[in-house]
């Protein structure tokens, strides 16, 4: 049983590491591409930058962070206390894979890129809803509350912001939720 709990904690660390990798890669890309502006340009514009920012975005924000997100999704599904956690984990896995594909299909592949980017966002949003419901059902009310707040913030931002602002602020809100869920997975694996 201890070995299983250690694996679950490793899955949670993959989630935390994924957020850290995404933030660091985003900061590096922003430092290199001085033409990019927060809330004015979409993050995908890094992927076709004339600078090395495209490498940080495609390899860091997409490939590395996407794979870590997919690994965390597997852990969330395997450690699921109920259907919400399991379904949410599968959706997180799909969102992570879509994020990886964004690094392959950049804005140069316009139609494919848009489809994959929207799919990644929708899978992530649906996973938030499913895992939040799962947390409520598993009597993890604090983590369910974090999910509810982030979901309502994202819905409000959908009506208040244009695409570039929605994407930038939405990713930050999603990272807060992702870190909270990583902690939730660690705490749910503790003896107790």
C-alpha positions, 0 to 999 in steps of 0.5 A, a space after each residue: 500500500 505504501 508503494 502505491 501511495 508513493 506512486 500517487 505522490 510522484 504523479 502529484 509532483 509531475 503536476 507541480 513540475 508541469 506548472 513550474 516548467 510552463 512558468 519558467 518557459 513562458 518567462 524565458 520566451 517573454 524575456 527573449 521576444 520583446 515584441 510579445 505583450 501580455 494580454 495583447 498577443 496570444 501565447 501561441 505567437 511565441 511558437 512562430 516567433 523569429 527569436 528563440 522564444 519559439 523554442 521555449 514555447 514549443 519545447 517548454 510550454 507545450 511539449 514538456 509541460 503537456 507531457 507532465 500534465 498528461 502524467 498527472 492526469 493519469 495519476 488523478 484517474 488511477 487515484 480516483 475516489 469516484 467517477 468525477 476524479 476518474 473522468 477528470 483525470 482522463 480529460 486532463 490526460 487528453 488536455 496534456 496531449 493536446 498541449 503537446 500537439 500545440 507545439 507541433 501544430 503552430 500558428 503556421 498550421 492555422 486550422 489544425 492549431 486552432 482546433 487543437 488549442 480549443 480542444 486543449 482548453 475545453 478538455 482542461 475546463 471539463 476536467 476542472 468541472 469533473 474533478 471539482 464534482 469529484 472533490 465535493 463527492 469525496 468530501 474534499 470541500 476546500 479543494 472543491 471550493 477552489 475549483 468552483 472559484 476558478 471555474 466561475 472566474 474563467 466563465 466571467 473572463 470569457 465574457 469580459 476579455 478578448 482572446 489574448 487576455 482570456 488566454 493569459 489570465 485563464 492560464 494563470 487561473 488554471 495553474 492555480 487550480 492545477 497546483 491546488 489539485 496536485 496538493 489535493 492528490 498528495 494529501 489524499 495519499 497521506 496516512 490518516 
